[in-house]
Each structure stands twice: as structure tokens, then as C-alpha cells.
Amino acid sequence: LGTLKGKDLPEEVTYLCEKTLKHMETTTKSGTVKKMYAIGKTRAYFRAGALEYLESERGKIWEKWAVRIQKTVRGFLAKRAIMRMKYAKYATAVIPIQCLFRLALAKKRVDQAKKNKKRMKRMGKKSKKAAIRIQAIARGFIQRPKYRAALEKKREEEDLQNQLNKMEDKLKEAEDLQN
């Protein structure tokens, strides 16, 4: 029996009592139907035997559900016991196989970690070479104008020195000619 949606509580209780206790109704000699219940404003009243009948019906339903739950649990426990017995003989062989499998997986993970470490080291070397190259280009960019200026200055000094040397040579020649 379910609840009826959209009806008030007294109407629901009346409907449920009517449905469950219909077979217990009796008719009097005058032809009126004698119901096994009466619904008040806040309570429901039952004649003798009606409440016991409802309790026995509730007990039957609880028993039915208890049997279903017990059946499911007992089936599960029996299947688990059978599986344990079935695989008990394989347990001694399974553990070494699992051990070997885990060992192989661990070796694979270690090898992968080594490869990753080497790759990262190579990438680090490449990054370091790239950084050094960038630094060299930057330093060259900064120093090149200074070097060119120093080179120009030196050339000018050499030109002045050459001019001075030429003048000294001419002066010596002129002095030699005069003497």
C-alpha cells in the first residue's frame, strides 16, 4: 500500500483502513455495515481483533523482507566461501607470480625514471649552452661599440705617431742638408 498524493492525512488513513480491513467488516441484521475502525480528529480507533490483524500483517511483511535480506547475505557468504576454497589451492602459486609482476613493473618505472633523468640532463646541457650563447651575443653587443671606439682611437694615435715620425724624419733631413 502506498500513500496517496494530494489527499489529506485523515482521508489517507481512511483509505488505508478501508482497503486493509474490508474483509473483517460485518453486516448487522438491520443491514448496516459494521466497520472495524473509526477515525477521529486526532486518533484512529480499532475494534477488538483489528489491531492484532494489522500487527500480524505488518509482521508478515517484515518477515518477508527479513527472509529476502537473509537469502541475499547467505548467498553472498556461500559464494565467497566457495571462491575461497576454489582458489585456496592457487594461492601459493599466485603470490610469487604477483611478486614477479610487481618486480617487472617496478623495474619498468625505474628505467623510465632513469630515461627521464638523462633527458632532463641533456635538456639542461642544451639550455646551458643556449644561455652561454645568449650571454656571449649580449656581451658582444655591449662591448663591440667600445672596442670600435678604442680601435679608432688607436688608429688615430698611430696616424699621429706616423705623422710625427715623418716630420722628425724631414727635420733630420733638413738639418742634414744644412750641415
Disulfide bonds with the S-S distance in Angstrom:
none
